[in-house]
Amino acid sequence: MAEARILVGVVGRPHGVRGLVRVASYTASPLALANYGPLADEAGTPIRLTWRGTGIAALALWREGAWVEIRDRDEAARLTNRRLYLGRSALPPAGEDEFYLADLIGLDAVLPEGEAGQVAAVHDYGAGASLEIVRPGRTPLLVPFTRAAVPEIDIAARRLVVVPPREHEVLP
């Protein structure tokens, strides 16, 4: 099984004409993003990031056995919205009562009345994360990732408890 990848940043729009880009870092300390070594995009292409200012970075892509620096605005623009990932093992361990959202995928989900499910995906479109729970013979259930809807998480036991909001009770 392939190692889980963690989304740690996104390339934004170009900055200036020399190939610099804005980068949104999702690491606890934004500057730490450059310290993890090469990142990778969705396709697995290695990307080296070097900060040039607050939120501004120079990028280099691994092409044909060598690092190729992005040096012009047009090439930088083609990288806009490119997601930056790290392998789970490259990140520090989560603290007590903490976890990475990627750690939730694959956990067993215990629903009311003992119904079983499994976390198939974690979605975050900007208004907060939600969990997609697949259930045998039923439509998938989408629940907000809040303390009220997910009151118990046990990463070691690979399970969590889900209490869907009331409006989900009428769904088939």
N, C-alpha and C positions, 0 to 999 in steps of 0.2 A: 504494500500500500504506500502511495506517495505521501511524503510529509505534508502536513497542513501548512498552508501559506497564510500569512497575516498581512492584511492591507495596512501599510504604515505611512502612506502618503499618496498625493496625486499631483501630477505636473499641471501647472496652470498656464496662463497665457505668457507669451514672450515678454521680456523686459529689455528694452533697448534693441539695438541692431546687431549685436555681436554674439547672439545665440544664448544669452542668459534667459532663464525662465523663472516664473514664480512657482513656488512649491508649497503645498499645504502639507505639513507634517502632522501625523497622528500619534507620534511618540510622546511620552510624558514630558520630556524636554525636547522641544522641536529641533534644537541643534544636534541632538543625539542621532538623528536620522543618518547623518553622514558618517558616523562612527561605527556602524554595523558592518561596513564593508560593502561589497556590491549588492545592490538591490536587483530585483527582476520585475519585468512587466508581465502582463497576462500570458504572453507567449513564451515566457521564460528567458527572454533576452536580458543578459546582465547589463546593469546601468550603474555607473559610478557618479556620485553626487558630491559636489564641493560647494559649500556655502560661500557666497560672495557678499552677502549682506542679509539683513533680516528678511527672511522669506524669499530671498533671491539666490539662485544656484546656477552653477555651470554643470552641464551633464556631459558624460561620455558614454557611448554605447559600445559593447563588445561586438566587433564585426570581423569575421575572417581571421581570428586569432590575434587581434590587436584592439586597443582602446581607440575609438575615433571620437574626438571632441566635437560637440555641436558648436559651430562657429558663426552661424548667420540666423537672422530672424525667421526666414522661411522654414528652415529645418527645425528650428525651435517651435514654430507654430504647429508643425505636424505632430509634435509630441503632446500638444494640449490635451488634457483629460486622460493621459496615460497613467494608469494606476501602478503604484510601486509596492512590491511585496518583499517580505523576508520569510524564510523558512521558520517555522515555530521554534526550532532548536536554537536559532540565533538570538532569540529574545530572552531577557532575564526571566526567571521563574516568577509567577504571579505571587503576590503577597497573600497573607492569611485573609480569607474571606474575599479574595479577588480571583479573577480568571480572565482569559481572553475570550471574546465572543466566539471565536472559532472553536474553542474548547466545548461549546454547547452542542455543536453539530454532532449528531449520532447518539446523543443521550436519550435514554428511555424517558418517556413522559407519562406520568401517572395522572390521569384525569379523574374527575368526579365519578363516583360509583365504581372505581377500579378499572375504568376503561384504559386501555394501553395505547400508546402512540410512540412516536420517535421524532426528535427534532431533525427535520430535513434541511433547514436553512435558517439563517439569521438575516433579516432584511433591515436596512437602515437607509431611508430615503430623505433623511434630514430632520424629521420630526421625532426621532427616537426609534430605537430598535424594536423589531417584532420577530416573533418566532413562528416558523411554519411547522406545524405538527402534522405528520402523516399518521392516519389511523386505518387499520385494515377494514376494507369494505365501506369506507366512508370518505367523504370529501375532506381534503386537507383543511386544517383549522389554523387561522392566523390570529395570534394573540399578542397584545402589547407586552413588551418585556419590561414589566413593572413589578414591584414587590407584591402588589395586590393580585396580579394575574399569575405570577410565578413566585409563590411564597417560600419555596424550598428548593435549593440547588445543592446537590452532593456530587461534586466532580469525581471524587474517589470512587463512589459507588456507581457512577455513570448514569445518574437519574435525576430528574427534577419533577416537582409537583406543579401542575397547571390547573388554575381555577379560571376558566374562561369568563369574560365579562357576560353579564346577563343576556345581552342581545344574541349571543351565540347559542343559547340553550334551545332556540327554536329551529336551528338548522338541522338538516337530516344527517 
